[in-house]
Structure formats: C-alpha cells, structure tokens
Amino acid sequence: MVPGDGIVAEEGEHRAATDREFVWVVDPLDGTNNYALGIPIYAVAIGVLRGGEPWAGVVHDPNTGFTCSAVRGGGAFAGDRKLALVGQPLSPSSNVCVRVPLEPTLEPVTLDWLRRYKLRAFGSVALHLAYAAIGAIDVVLDHRAALWDVVAGAAVLLEAGGRLTDVAGRPLFPARAGAPVRFIAGNPTAHAEAVAACRALARSADR
C-alpha cells in the first residue's frame, strides 16, 4: 500500500474510496457467524482493485493454513501449487454453492440445482471463491455478498482461469461498495451453463 491508495473495509469507516487507481478491499473476518458460533471455517480476505477490476488477492484460512493468492498476470496459487482451472460441465458429481435463504427470483434454478447436484456451503464467500479456484466447487451463486467478501477470491479465481459475472453473464466489475453483489462464479464450462439457466429463467418470467 502506498499513500493515495483507496481502502474499502468491512470494519471502520473506509467504505467509499473506490475512485483511486489502486483500492485495497479488506475483510479481516469473512465468516463472522461461523466464528461467533465456534465453527472453525472463516477467512482473512485482502484484495486489490486496479482501475476497478480485481488485480490481486489473498484468501487465508487461519484454522487450516489453506491459502490462495494471485496477482493478475503472475498466476494464481494454492500454497505453492499453481492453479489452472479447466472447464468441467455440470454433472451429478458437481458441487454447487448457493446462498440461503434463496433469492426468490432465482429460486426455480437453485431448487433444480439442489435436486441435481451436491450442495456445498461453508459460510464464507471468500472461501467459496477460493474453493472454486482450486476446482473443488463448480458453481458459486450468491445474491447478497459485499464487495469486501468478493474481491480477493475473485482475483484468485479469475487468474486461475475461472469466470465471475453477474447472474445475466455481464461483467461484475467495477462494483460499488455498499451495494449487494449478485454473482455467478465457477469453472468456465459450469459457469456458462449456470448463466444460461438464469437467462432462460429470466426470459420465461418476461413472457
């Protein structure tokens, strides 16, 4: 960090400085409910936006030591292992992560996924994205994340070769601090299938 960089953080008053070239987006404890309940699944997430786009990020689980990191153009890593996602179509063995309670407008799609695929949800958006970056989760659908939940994991996932967009497949960034972030993320093939399902739902709703 250098003087002049912006800061957006869940804690404190730094929530509006998103107009700088470099903006540090910090969530010191992603998974607060888990922490409060004594469930050892939470993460420290530190991301950097450059020009409004995810540029670098670190997601660290202090309970297990699991750490993912990335810098745009420099590769994404889980520990020392370089990450390179390949497209995997959705199948009965796929793992999907969906925020609950379900988003009413997306409920038909998400209920269908829960009948067809395996649900994995850990209570930390940053970890969900990191697990997608290593290929453990095929699709992450979230309708109410915060910017500080997303940036670090997004940097890792995108640099690993994954995809992350809004639910209609449009670019997610630049995103505004304070506004709910609705996104679909995952490996390239599964992400495309998930976006297509959400688009089909939207078309049917418009009829």
Beta strands, then each sheet from edge to edge (+ up, - down):
strand 1: 6-9
strand 2: 22-30
strand 3: 43-50
strand 4: 53-60
strand 5: 67-71
strand 6: 75-78
strand 7: 81-82
strand 8: 95-98
strand 9: 118-119
strand 10: 139-145
strand 11: 163-165
strand 12: 181-186
sheet 1: 1+ 2+ 3- 4+ 5- 6+ 7-
sheet 2: 9+ 8+ 10+ 12- 11+
end
